[in-house]
Amino acid sequence: MAKIKMKYINKSLLGSKGCKPTVGFVLFLMILGCSGDNEYYIANKDKVRERPGQWVHFLVTEYENGIYKDTLHKTKIVPERSALVLIDVWRDEFLDQFVIDHINPLIEEFNTNGAKVIYAPSQMPENENLMVVDEGIHFYDFETMDSYLHENSILNLFYAGFDTFYCVLDKPNGVYNFKMRNKYSRTFLLERGVLSYTKEMMEASMELLKKNGVGVIPYSNGVKSFPQETITDINAKTKSSAPNSKENSFFIFYPSNDELESSILDNFKLELDNLEVKYGVVEEGTLIVEEQEIAPENFIKFLRDNKVWSLFYAGAHLNNEIIWSEYGVLPMYIKSRYQLVRGIPQPYVINDLVFMAQSPSMDKDLEKATILNHYRMIYNITSTTLLDSWQ
C-alpha cells in the first residue's frame, strides 16, 4: 500500500469531537438514505447543529483512462453510530502476536469511544489473546448481524480480521455480502487490523475493495508477519486439459475499452461460434445472451436450464468485475459455500484472455498471479488448451 501519513487528533481514530460539518455533508448523508435520527440534523431553519464526531480519512480508487488512481477522502462519523466488525479472528498461533499488537488496540479504542464491537468468528474458536469487551456482541456460525445494526442505528462499519482475501470479503457478515444486503451503510477497512496468508493477498484484496466503494484506512506503523509466500508464476496452476464437454460449458465476456484487447476477445468469440459453444456478454451490468437479458437473480436458473457444468470468464478486468460483479466469481462462491445453492458450475478463468487494470499500489502481473493462484474456487486455463481440446 502507498504510505500516506495522516494526523489523528489525540492519535485516535474515533476520539476527537467538535468539528463543524458543511451543509453539503448533511446533504450527502441524506442522499445515502439515512433518515430519522441522522448523524447530523437541522436544528432550525437558520442553524446546522451536529453531534460530536470524528473525521476519518480513507482511500478509494477512481477509474480513469484504464488506470485506477487512489484518492484520499475524509468524512465525519459518530462513534455511537459505528461498529468495529471482527471477522474470523481465529485460534491460530500465527495470529497471536497480530491480535495483541493490532486487533486489541483497535477494540479498546472503539469500545472506549462508544462504538459497538462485533465479533463474528463463524464456526471456529476465537484467538485466546483476543480482547472481549462486556459491551461486545457475538455472531456465531453464519448468523447475520443486520437486525442488530438496524436496532442500534449503526451506519458505519469498520472491518478488521482474517483473511482479507477470503473471509473478510465473503463471509455472511463480510464486506461483499453485507454491502449487497445494505446499500446505504458505509463500510471501511482498517489496514492496521487485517491480515492475509500472504502480503500480496492482503494488498490485492485492499485494491479490490477500494475499487468498489470501500474506504481503506491506511496504516504505516508496525510490522506484520505473513505465514505463507505468494506463488508469483502466472502459469503455476494453469490446467493442461479442458473439461470434456463443450456442450456443458458457458463463457462470460466482460468488454474491454482497449482496442487490442477487444479484438482478441472478438476473435475468440468467432472460434466459439464455429464450435457452437454458448456465451454471453455483460453490458452495463446485465448479462446478454443471444439478445436476451439474463438478470442476476435469474442467472443460476439460466445455468441450470442450460446444464452448464463449467463456467469460463474472459475480458476486463480480472482485478475487479470478474471477481466482484453480480455474475462474478465472488457471488458464485458465496452461493455455493454459504447459501448452499446446488448446481453451481466450476468457474474457470481463461488465463490469456483476462486483462488487468493497473492498480495504484501493485504490479499488475503480481496481482494477476496472486488472484490466479490463491483466489477461492477458480481454476485457470488457456484459450489454446480449450480450442485444441474441442476441435
C-alpha positions as CSV (number, residue, x, y, z in Angstrom):
1,M,0.0,0.0,0.0
2,A,1.1,3.6,-0.6
3,K,2.4,5.1,2.6
4,I,0.3,8.1,3.5
5,K,0.9,9.9,6.7
6,M,-2.3,11.0,8.4
7,K,-2.8,13.0,11.6
8,Y,-5.5,12.0,14.0
9,I,-6.4,14.3,16.9
10,N,-5.2,12.7,20.1
11,K,-3.8,9.9,17.9
12,S,-7.3,8.3,17.9
13,L,-9.5,7.2,15.1
14,L,-12.7,7.9,16.9
15,G,-11.9,10.1,19.8
16,S,-12.0,13.7,18.5
17,K,-15.1,15.8,18.8
18,G,-16.4,19.2,17.7
19,C,-15.6,19.7,14.0
20,K,-18.4,21.5,12.2
21,P,-19.8,19.8,9.1
22,T,-20.8,21.6,6.0
23,V,-24.3,21.7,4.6
24,G,-23.0,19.7,1.7
25,F,-22.1,16.9,4.0
26,V,-25.5,16.9,5.6
27,L,-27.0,16.5,2.1
28,F,-24.5,13.7,1.4
29,L,-25.8,11.7,4.3
30,M,-29.4,12.3,3.1
31,I,-28.5,11.1,-0.3
32,L,-27.1,7.9,1.2
33,G,-30.6,7.2,2.6
34,C,-30.1,7.9,6.3
35,S,-33.4,9.1,7.8
36,G,-34.8,9.9,11.1
37,D,-32.1,10.3,13.7
38,N,-29.3,11.2,11.3
39,E,-25.7,11.8,12.4
40,Y,-26.2,15.5,11.7
41,Y,-29.5,17.2,11.8
42,I,-31.1,20.6,11.2
43,A,-32.0,22.2,14.5
44,N,-33.9,25.0,12.9
45,K,-34.1,26.9,9.6
46,D,-31.0,29.1,10.3
47,K,-28.6,26.8,12.1
48,V,-27.0,23.5,11.3
49,R,-26.2,21.6,14.5
50,E,-24.2,18.4,14.9
51,R,-23.5,15.6,17.2
52,P,-19.9,15.1,18.4
53,G,-17.9,13.1,15.8
54,Q,-14.6,12.3,14.4
55,W,-13.1,12.9,10.9
56,V,-11.9,9.7,9.2
57,H,-9.5,9.8,6.3
58,F,-9.7,6.9,3.8
59,L,-8.6,5.8,0.4
60,V,-10.8,4.8,-2.5
61,T,-9.9,4.4,-6.2
62,E,-11.3,6.1,-9.3
63,Y,-11.0,4.6,-12.8
64,E,-9.6,6.9,-15.4
65,N,-8.0,6.0,-18.8
66,G,-7.6,2.4,-17.9
67,I,-5.9,3.1,-14.6
68,Y,-7.2,3.0,-11.0
69,K,-6.0,6.0,-9.0
70,D,-6.1,6.3,-5.3
71,T,-7.9,9.3,-3.9
72,L,-7.8,10.4,-0.3
73,H,-11.2,11.4,1.2
74,K,-12.4,12.3,4.6
75,T,-15.8,12.0,6.2
76,K,-17.1,12.6,9.7
77,I,-18.7,9.8,11.7
78,V,-20.3,9.5,15.1
79,P,-18.8,6.7,17.2
80,E,-22.2,5.7,18.7
81,R,-23.5,5.1,15.1
82,S,-20.4,3.0,14.3
83,A,-19.2,-0.6,14.8
84,L,-15.9,-2.4,14.6
85,V,-16.6,-5.8,12.9
86,L,-14.1,-8.5,13.6
87,I,-14.2,-11.3,11.0
88,D,-12.7,-14.7,11.9
89,V,-10.0,-13.8,14.4
90,W,-9.3,-17.4,15.0
91,R,-7.2,-19.5,17.4
92,D,-4.2,-19.9,15.2
93,E,-0.7,-19.5,16.6
94,F,0.5,-17.2,13.7
95,L,-2.4,-14.8,14.6
96,D,-1.4,-14.5,18.3
97,Q,1.0,-11.5,18.0
98,F,-1.1,-9.9,15.4
99,V,-4.1,-9.9,17.7
100,I,-2.0,-8.5,20.6
101,D,-0.3,-5.8,18.5
102,H,-3.0,-4.8,16.1
103,I,-6.5,-6.0,16.9
104,N,-6.7,-5.5,20.6
105,P,-5.7,-1.8,20.5
106,L,-8.5,-1.2,18.0
107,I,-11.0,-3.0,20.2
108,E,-10.0,-0.8,23.1
109,E,-10.2,2.4,21.1
110,F,-13.6,1.7,19.5
111,N,-15.1,0.5,22.8
112,T,-13.7,3.4,24.8
113,N,-15.2,5.9,22.4
114,G,-18.6,4.5,22.4
115,A,-18.7,2.4,19.2
116,K,-20.0,-1.1,19.1
117,V,-17.7,-4.1,18.9
118,I,-19.0,-7.0,16.8
119,Y,-17.3,-10.4,17.0
120,A,-18.0,-12.7,14.0
121,P,-15.8,-15.8,14.3
122,S,-18.0,-18.0,12.2
123,Q,-17.5,-21.7,13.1
124,M,-14.0,-21.6,14.6
125,P,-12.9,-20.7,18.2
126,E,-11.6,-17.2,18.7
127,N,-8.0,-16.4,19.4
128,E,-7.1,-16.8,23.1
129,N,-5.4,-13.4,23.1
130,L,-8.4,-11.6,21.7
131,M,-9.8,-8.9,24.0
132,V,-13.5,-9.5,24.6
133,V,-15.3,-6.5,26.0
134,D,-18.5,-6.7,28.0
135,E,-20.3,-4.4,25.7
136,G,-19.5,-6.5,22.6
137,I,-21.8,-8.9,20.8
138,H,-21.0,-12.2,19.1
139,F,-22.5,-13.7,15.9
140,Y,-21.5,-17.3,15.5
141,D,-21.7,-19.7,12.6
142,F,-23.4,-17.9,9.6
143,E,-25.8,-15.8,11.6
144,T,-26.1,-12.3,10.2
145,M,-25.8,-9.0,12.1
146,D,-28.3,-6.9,10.1
147,S,-31.1,-6.8,12.7
148,Y,-28.7,-5.8,15.4
149,L,-27.2,-3.0,13.3
150,H,-30.7,-1.7,12.5
151,E,-31.9,-1.8,16.1
152,N,-28.8,0.2,17.2
153,S,-28.9,2.6,14.2
154,I,-25.4,1.6,13.1
155,L,-24.4,3.4,9.8
156,N,-20.6,2.9,9.7
157,L,-18.8,-0.4,9.7
158,F,-15.1,-0.7,10.2
159,Y,-13.8,-4.1,9.2
160,A,-10.8,-6.0,10.7
161,G,-9.8,-9.6,10.9
162,F,-8.5,-12.5,8.9
163,D,-8.2,-13.4,5.9
164,T,-8.6,-10.2,4.0
165,F,-8.5,-12.1,0.7
166,Y,-11.2,-14.6,1.8
167,C,-13.4,-14.3,4.9
168,V,-13.3,-10.6,5.4
169,L,-14.6,-10.3,1.8
170,D,-17.1,-13.2,1.5
171,K,-18.4,-14.4,4.9
172,P,-22.1,-13.7,5.6
173,N,-21.1,-10.7,7.7
174,G,-18.1,-9.8,5.5
175,V,-17.8,-6.8,3.3
176,Y,-19.3,-8.0,0.0
177,N,-22.2,-9.9,1.5
178,F,-23.1,-7.0,3.8
179,K,-22.9,-4.4,1.0
180,M,-25.2,-6.5,-1.2
181,R,-27.8,-6.6,1.5
182,N,-27.4,-3.0,2.8
183,K,-26.8,-0.4,0.0
184,Y,-26.7,2.7,2.2
185,S,-24.4,1.7,5.1
186,R,-20.8,3.0,4.9
187,T,-18.0,0.4,5.0
188,F,-14.3,0.9,5.8
189,L,-11.4,-1.5,6.0
190,L,-8.8,-0.9,8.7
191,E,-5.4,-1.7,7.2
192,R,-4.0,-1.9,10.8
193,G,-6.4,-4.6,11.7
194,V,-6.3,-7.0,8.7
195,L,-4.1,-9.9,7.8
196,S,-3.9,-12.5,5.0
197,Y,-1.9,-15.6,4.4
198,T,0.5,-13.6,2.2
199,K,1.4,-10.0,1.9
200,E,0.2,-9.8,-1.8
201,M,-3.1,-11.4,-0.9
202,M,-3.8,-8.7,1.6
203,E,-2.7,-6.0,-0.9
204,A,-4.8,-7.5,-3.8
205,S,-7.9,-7.6,-1.6
206,M,-7.5,-4.0,-0.5
207,E,-7.1,-2.9,-4.1
208,L,-10.4,-4.7,-4.9
209,L,-12.2,-3.1,-2.0
210,K,-11.1,0.4,-2.9
211,K,-12.4,0.0,-6.4
212,N,-15.8,-0.9,-5.1
213,G,-16.6,1.9,-2.7
214,V,-15.0,0.5,0.5
215,G,-12.8,3.1,2.2
216,V,-9.4,1.7,3.2
217,I,-7.9,3.5,6.2
218,P,-4.1,3.3,5.7
219,Y,-1.7,2.3,8.4
220,S,2.0,2.8,8.1
221,N,3.3,1.8,11.6
222,G,4.1,-1.7,12.7
223,V,5.3,-4.8,11.0
224,K,3.1,-7.8,10.2
225,S,4.2,-11.4,9.8
226,F,2.6,-13.4,7.0
227,P,2.6,-17.2,7.3
228,Q,3.0,-18.0,3.6
229,E,4.6,-16.8,0.4
230,T,2.7,-15.8,-2.7
231,I,3.0,-18.0,-5.8
232,T,4.2,-15.5,-8.3
233,D,4.2,-17.6,-11.5
234,I,1.1,-16.7,-13.5
235,N,1.0,-20.2,-15.1
236,A,1.8,-22.1,-11.9
237,K,-1.7,-23.6,-11.6
238,T,-2.8,-23.5,-15.2
239,K,-4.8,-26.5,-16.3
240,S,-3.2,-28.6,-19.0
241,S,-6.5,-30.1,-20.2
242,A,-10.0,-28.8,-20.8
243,P,-13.4,-30.1,-19.4
244,N,-14.6,-32.9,-21.6
245,S,-17.9,-31.5,-22.6
246,K,-18.1,-28.2,-24.6
247,E,-21.9,-28.7,-24.6
248,N,-21.9,-28.1,-20.9
249,S,-19.7,-25.1,-21.0
250,F,-20.7,-21.4,-20.9
251,F,-18.5,-18.3,-21.4
252,I,-19.0,-14.8,-19.8
253,F,-17.2,-11.9,-21.5
254,Y,-16.6,-8.6,-19.9
255,P,-15.9,-6.0,-22.6
256,S,-12.7,-4.1,-22.7
257,N,-12.2,-0.4,-23.8
258,D,-8.8,-1.3,-25.2
259,E,-8.9,-1.8,-28.9
260,L,-6.3,-4.7,-29.0
261,E,-8.0,-6.5,-26.1
262,S,-11.4,-6.1,-27.7
263,S,-10.0,-7.6,-31.0
264,I,-8.6,-10.6,-29.1
265,L,-11.9,-11.2,-27.4
266,D,-13.8,-10.9,-30.7
267,N,-11.6,-13.4,-32.4
268,F,-12.1,-15.9,-29.6
269,K,-15.9,-15.4,-29.8
270,L,-15.7,-16.4,-33.5
271,E,-13.9,-19.6,-32.5
272,L,-16.7,-20.3,-30.1
273,D,-19.3,-19.7,-32.7
274,N,-17.5,-22.2,-35.0
275,L,-17.6,-24.7,-32.2
276,E,-21.2,-23.9,-31.3
277,V,-20.3,-23.1,-27.7
278,K,-22.6,-20.8,-25.8
279,Y,-21.5,-17.5,-24.4
280,G,-22.8,-14.1,-23.2
281,V,-21.5,-10.6,-22.7
282,V,-22.0,-8.4,-19.6
283,E,-23.1,-5.0,-20.9
284,E,-23.8,-2.2,-18.4
285,G,-24.1,-4.7,-15.6
286,T,-26.5,-7.1,-17.3
287,L,-25.7,-10.4,-19.0
288,I,-26.8,-10.5,-22.6
289,V,-27.2,-14.0,-24.3
290,E,-28.4,-14.0,-27.9
291,E,-30.1,-10.6,-27.4
292,Q,-31.8,-11.8,-24.3
293,E,-31.2,-10.2,-20.9
294,I,-30.4,-12.6,-18.0
295,A,-30.9,-10.7,-14.7
296,P,-28.6,-11.6,-11.8
297,E,-31.4,-13.1,-9.9
298,N,-32.1,-15.5,-12.8
299,F,-28.5,-16.4,-13.5
300,I,-28.4,-19.6,-11.6
301,K,-31.6,-20.8,-13.1
302,F,-30.2,-20.0,-16.5
303,L,-27.1,-22.1,-15.8
304,R,-29.2,-25.0,-14.6
305,D,-31.6,-24.8,-17.5
306,N,-28.7,-25.0,-19.9
307,K,-26.9,-27.7,-17.9
308,V,-23.8,-25.7,-17.5
309,W,-21.1,-27.5,-15.6
310,S,-18.1,-25.3,-16.5
311,L,-18.3,-21.5,-16.4
312,F,-15.5,-19.6,-18.1
313,Y,-14.6,-15.9,-17.6
314,A,-12.8,-13.6,-20.0
315,G,-12.3,-9.9,-20.5
316,A,-11.8,-6.9,-18.3
317,H,-11.0,-6.9,-15.5
318,L,-9.8,-9.8,-13.5
319,N,-8.9,-7.5,-10.6
320,N,-12.4,-6.1,-10.4
321,E,-15.5,-7.1,-12.4
322,I,-14.7,-10.7,-13.0
323,I,-14.4,-11.2,-9.2
324,W,-16.9,-8.6,-7.9
325,S,-19.8,-8.2,-10.3
326,E,-23.1,-10.0,-9.8
327,Y,-22.2,-12.7,-12.3
328,G,-18.6,-12.9,-11.0
329,V,-16.6,-15.5,-9.1
330,L,-17.2,-14.0,-5.6
331,P,-21.0,-14.3,-5.6
332,M,-20.7,-17.7,-7.1
333,Y,-18.6,-18.9,-4.2
334,I,-20.9,-17.3,-1.7
335,K,-23.9,-19.1,-3.2
336,S,-22.1,-22.4,-3.1
337,R,-20.4,-22.1,0.2
338,Y,-22.7,-20.1,2.5
339,Q,-26.1,-20.2,0.8
340,L,-25.8,-23.9,0.0
341,V,-27.1,-23.4,-3.6
342,R,-26.8,-26.6,-5.6
343,G,-25.7,-26.9,-9.1
344,I,-23.1,-24.1,-9.1
345,P,-20.7,-24.8,-12.1
346,Q,-16.9,-24.9,-11.8
347,P,-15.5,-21.4,-12.5
348,Y,-12.5,-21.1,-14.8
349,V,-10.5,-18.0,-15.7
350,I,-9.1,-18.0,-19.2
351,N,-5.5,-17.1,-18.3
352,D,-4.5,-15.3,-21.5
353,L,-7.9,-13.7,-22.1
354,V,-8.4,-11.9,-18.8
355,F,-7.0,-8.4,-18.5
356,M,-5.8,-6.3,-15.7
357,A,-6.3,-2.6,-15.0
358,Q,-3.2,-1.1,-13.4
359,S,-3.8,-0.7,-9.7
360,P,-2.2,2.2,-7.8
361,S,0.0,0.1,-5.5
362,M,0.5,-3.3,-7.1
363,D,2.4,-4.6,-10.2
364,K,-0.4,-6.0,-12.4
365,D,1.4,-9.2,-13.2
366,L,2.0,-9.9,-9.5
367,E,-1.7,-9.0,-8.8
368,K,-2.8,-11.4,-11.6
369,A,-0.6,-14.2,-10.3
370,T,-2.0,-13.7,-6.8
371,I,-5.6,-14.0,-7.9
372,L,-5.0,-16.9,-10.3
373,N,-3.0,-18.9,-7.7
374,H,-4.7,-18.0,-4.5
375,Y,-8.3,-16.9,-5.0
376,R,-11.1,-19.3,-3.9
377,M,-12.7,-21.8,-6.1
378,I,-11.3,-20.8,-9.5
379,Y,-9.3,-22.9,-12.0
380,N,-7.4,-21.2,-14.8
381,I,-6.8,-22.5,-18.3
382,T,-5.5,-21.0,-21.6
383,S,-7.6,-20.4,-24.7
384,T,-5.3,-22.6,-26.7
385,T,-5.9,-25.6,-24.4
386,L,-9.6,-25.1,-24.8
387,L,-9.6,-24.8,-28.6
388,D,-7.2,-27.6,-29.1
389,S,-9.3,-29.9,-26.9
390,W,-12.6,-29.1,-28.6
391,Q,-11.6,-29.0,-32.2
